[in-house]
């Protein structure tokens, strides 16, 4: 439990946001705790790697599709403006033709004309714009998803981390995205990529298949850093179904002593 308190300071230590007292307490702790020291070093390495990630340039096809949709949208806006210009002209004609009508009657005619224009034209134009915007949003979503999946297959660890980072920009993660992330979590040879993937998946735990995948992943992890990190995730989620997988993990004879203690503590808190 003491280690967990210090783990909460790791991010602040990396960003140099801790107070002198917190900084001193953390440094004294990691000097005598090999597990926390190793975890902090791994986190620092991952942070440094992500700091060198470049913002991806959009593909040529993405630009063509985007500007084509944008041009269509602009044309619809021009048509709508033309419609309202025509309504405005008709209103002005009312005042020219009948200058002696009572003011109340003129105002009534204005309201009727504007309302009719909206009912006959405004609604259909608005619906068309909504459809166009939804289509554009869907295309952008598909491009981001395609780019993410492609980067996950890149031989460079930093590129795979960049692919994982696109998950935050995908509003609706489908089965293909979730399966790709879980495969990366279990099979990627780089521990920093797996840590980044675990962090991305924690934001998708509203999907039942993500929770199931995380539970199954417990026994697949061979890195002490990953074992500790996934224990923290299960504890935060209060995922009691993970107890069985943690007990299976404890059967491994070569399990790190610090990890073993952490797993036992996690099981106790979940039961």
Residue, then its C-alpha position, 0 to 999 in steps of 0.5 A: x500500500x505504501x508503494x501505491x502512494x508513491x506511484x501516484x507521484x511518478x507523473x509529477x516527478x517526471x514533469x517536475x511538478x512535485x513540491x520539495x517535500x514530495x520530491x525528497x520523500x519519493x527519492x528516498x523511497x525509490x532509493x530503497x525500493x527496487x520495484x518502484x525504481x524499476x517502474x519509474x525508470x520504465x515510465x520515464x523511458x516511455x515518457x521520453x519516447x512519446x516526447x519524440x513522437x511526431x504529429x502524422x501528416x494526413x495522406x493525399x487521399x484524406x485531403x482530397x476527400x476532406x476538401x471535396x466534402x468541404x466544397x459541397x458544404x460551402x455550396x449548400x451554405x450558399x444556396x441557403x443564403x440565396x434562399x434567405x436573400x430571396x425571402x428578404x427581397x419578397x419582404x421588401x416588396x410587400x412594403x413597397x406594394x402596400x405602404x398604406x396597410x396597417x403595420x400589424x397586417x404587414x408584420x403578419x405577412x412577414x411572419x407567414x412568409x418567413x415561416x413558409x420559407x423555413x417549412x418548405x426550404x429550410x428544413x430540407x437544406x438543414x437535413x442535407x447539411x446534417x447528412x453531409x457533416x455526418x458523412x464527413x465525420x464518418x470518413x475522418x473517423x475511418x481514416x484515423x482508424x485505418x492509420x491507427x491499425x497500420x501503425x500498429x504493424x510498424x516495425x518501429x516501437x515509437x510508431x506503434x506507440x503513435x498508433x496506440x495514441x490515435x485511440x483517443x481520437x476514435x470516438x467509437x472503437x469497433x471490434x477491429x480496433x479492440x482486437x488489434x489493441x488486445x493483440x498488441x497488449x499481449x504480443x508486442x515485444x516492447x514493454x513500453x508499447x504494451x504499457x501505452x496500449x494498456x493505458x489506451x484500453x483503460x479508457x475503453x473499459x465500457x466495452x465488455x470485451x475490453x474487460x474480458x480481454x484485460x482479464x485474460x491478458x493477466x497471465x500473458x504478461x511476463x514483464x514485472x512492469x506490465x504485471x504491476x500495471x495491470x494489477x493497478x488497473x484491475x484494482x481501480x476497476x474493482x474487477x473481481x473476476x480478475x482474481x482467478x487470473x491473478x491466482x494463476x499468475x501466482x503459480x509461476x515459480x519465476x514470478x518477481x517477489x515484488x510482483x508476487x506481493x503486489x498480486x497478493x495484496x490486489x487479490x485481498x483488496x478485490x475479494 
